[in-house]
Amino acid sequence: KGVSYPDGVQADNGTLYIIYDYDRRGEKKILMCTFTEGDALAGRPVSGAWNPRIQVNQATGSP
């Protein structure tokens, strides 16, 4: 729902960091998830890096 511009990087330790916005006109959140390739291949958390929804920011103003 209202998700756009995912962007990501992979750290030297293998952790993937993906950042994206969520519900631009409603909740107005910037979120990040972290995981490893092993988590993705397993289809479930298998590492300590797994964190599916970290709030980075939330806008409070009107467009």
Backbone bond lengths (Angstrom), bond angles and torsions (degrees), N, CA, C in turn:
res aa  C-N    CA-C-N  psi(-1)  N-CA   C-N-CA  omega(-1)  CA-C   N-CA-C  phi
1 K - - - 1.455 - - 1.522 108.82 -
2 G 1.284 118.61 107.13 1.451 122.34 175.17 1.511 115.42 64.14
3 V 1.327 117.84 33.08 1.464 120.75 -179.50 1.522 108.81 -97.34
4 S 1.324 116.48 138.23 1.460 119.14 176.32 1.515 110.98 -151.22
5 Y 1.267 115.62 174.69 1.459 130.01 178.53 1.522 115.83 41.23
6 P 1.308 119.65 53.46 1.466 116.42 173.67 1.526 109.92 -63.79
7 D 1.298 115.70 141.94 1.455 122.24 177.11 1.516 106.76 -142.15
8 G 1.311 117.14 147.33 1.450 118.47 -177.50 1.510 113.76 -152.41
9 V 1.318 113.58 162.27 1.458 122.00 175.32 1.520 108.04 -141.24
10 Q 1.323 115.06 159.20 1.458 120.86 174.95 1.524 108.08 -116.65
11 A 1.327 116.36 123.64 1.462 121.94 179.99 1.527 110.16 -74.92
12 D 1.314 115.68 165.16 1.465 121.18 179.21 1.530 112.45 -57.88
13 N 1.336 117.11 -29.53 1.468 120.06 -179.85 1.530 112.71 -83.11
14 G 1.338 117.59 1.16 1.457 121.92 176.69 1.517 114.64 96.68
15 T 1.320 117.92 -8.58 1.460 120.16 179.25 1.522 110.03 -70.25
16 L 1.325 116.13 132.47 1.460 122.58 175.59 1.520 108.49 -95.54
17 Y 1.331 116.13 136.21 1.459 123.37 177.76 1.525 107.32 -120.01
18 I 1.318 117.13 116.08 1.461 122.26 -179.78 1.525 107.61 -117.08
19 I 1.337 117.03 127.99 1.464 121.66 179.55 1.525 108.39 -119.17
20 Y 1.335 116.05 143.83 1.464 120.76 -176.63 1.523 109.23 -159.52
21 D 1.331 116.08 161.64 1.462 117.91 174.53 1.521 109.01 -98.32
22 Y 1.323 114.86 159.24 1.460 121.18 -177.62 1.526 109.25 -137.40
23 D 1.298 115.78 125.37 1.466 123.11 173.83 1.534 111.53 53.99
24 R 1.308 115.30 66.07 1.476 122.11 -175.66 1.517 114.80 -52.85
25 R 1.306 118.10 -35.05 1.465 120.12 -176.29 1.527 112.49 -98.65
26 G 1.305 117.22 -9.39 1.463 121.34 -179.67 1.515 111.32 -108.46
27 E 1.326 116.04 -90.93 1.467 120.89 -177.43 1.528 113.50 -72.38
28 K 1.329 117.23 -25.52 1.475 123.21 175.94 1.528 112.44 53.91
29 K 1.311 116.10 52.57 1.465 120.24 -176.67 1.522 112.23 -108.05
30 I 1.324 115.01 147.43 1.455 122.64 167.25 1.528 104.93 -107.63
31 L 1.321 116.28 122.16 1.457 122.16 -176.34 1.519 110.85 -119.86
32 M 1.317 115.72 158.40 1.457 122.01 175.99 1.521 108.08 -136.98
33 C 1.322 115.77 145.31 1.457 120.15 171.60 1.526 108.06 -125.57
34 T 1.316 115.09 150.38 1.462 120.84 178.30 1.520 108.61 -128.93
35 F 1.327 115.61 142.34 1.458 121.40 179.37 1.518 108.23 -168.20
36 T 1.313 116.24 173.13 1.463 120.80 176.10 1.521 109.47 -112.14
37 E 1.302 115.42 167.89 1.464 120.29 175.59 1.526 109.62 -59.78
38 G 1.323 116.65 -36.02 1.468 120.71 177.65 1.516 112.33 -61.42
39 D 1.339 117.23 -39.70 1.470 120.92 176.17 1.529 109.90 -61.28
40 A 1.335 116.03 -45.82 1.465 120.86 -178.39 1.521 111.16 -63.96
41 L 1.319 117.19 -43.93 1.465 120.46 -179.52 1.522 111.88 -66.71
42 A 1.339 116.77 -35.34 1.467 120.87 179.43 1.527 111.72 -77.78
43 G 1.338 116.72 -20.47 1.458 120.09 -177.62 1.520 112.86 73.15
44 R 1.327 115.78 17.32 1.464 121.47 -179.92 1.525 108.02 -162.72
45 P 1.324 117.63 164.77 1.467 119.69 178.86 1.524 111.71 -67.05
46 V 1.318 116.66 123.96 1.470 121.61 174.61 1.524 110.69 -129.86
47 S 1.333 116.49 2.69 1.467 120.16 -179.21 1.525 109.64 -130.25
48 G 1.298 115.46 164.05 1.455 120.47 174.99 1.515 112.91 -74.42
49 A 1.325 117.11 -7.24 1.470 121.28 -178.85 1.525 112.43 -80.30
50 W 1.326 117.66 -16.16 1.462 122.17 -173.43 1.526 111.32 -64.85
51 N 1.316 116.85 117.57 1.460 122.90 172.87 1.524 106.16 -150.57
52 P 1.327 118.28 101.67 1.456 121.02 -168.49 1.527 117.02 -77.55
53 R 1.339 118.41 -14.29 1.470 117.00 -174.63 1.528 110.66 -155.54
54 I 1.317 115.88 90.04 1.460 122.19 178.06 1.528 107.38 -104.33
55 Q 1.316 117.59 121.93 1.465 119.76 178.81 1.520 109.46 -80.02
56 V 1.326 115.67 121.62 1.458 122.50 179.94 1.527 110.51 -92.83
57 N 1.340 116.11 -39.34 1.460 120.76 -177.81 1.520 109.09 -160.60
58 Q 1.330 116.02 158.37 1.457 121.67 172.37 1.519 108.36 -143.16
59 A 1.323 115.83 120.07 1.461 120.95 179.98 1.525 110.08 -73.32
60 T 1.305 115.83 149.79 1.462 119.97 179.83 1.524 112.59 -120.21
61 G 1.317 117.74 -11.59 1.463 121.14 -176.99 1.515 113.26 -86.00
62 S 1.305 115.66 174.77 1.461 122.79 176.48 1.516 109.09 -97.07
63 P 1.352 117.01 150.84 1.465 119.69 179.10 1.514 112.27 -66.43
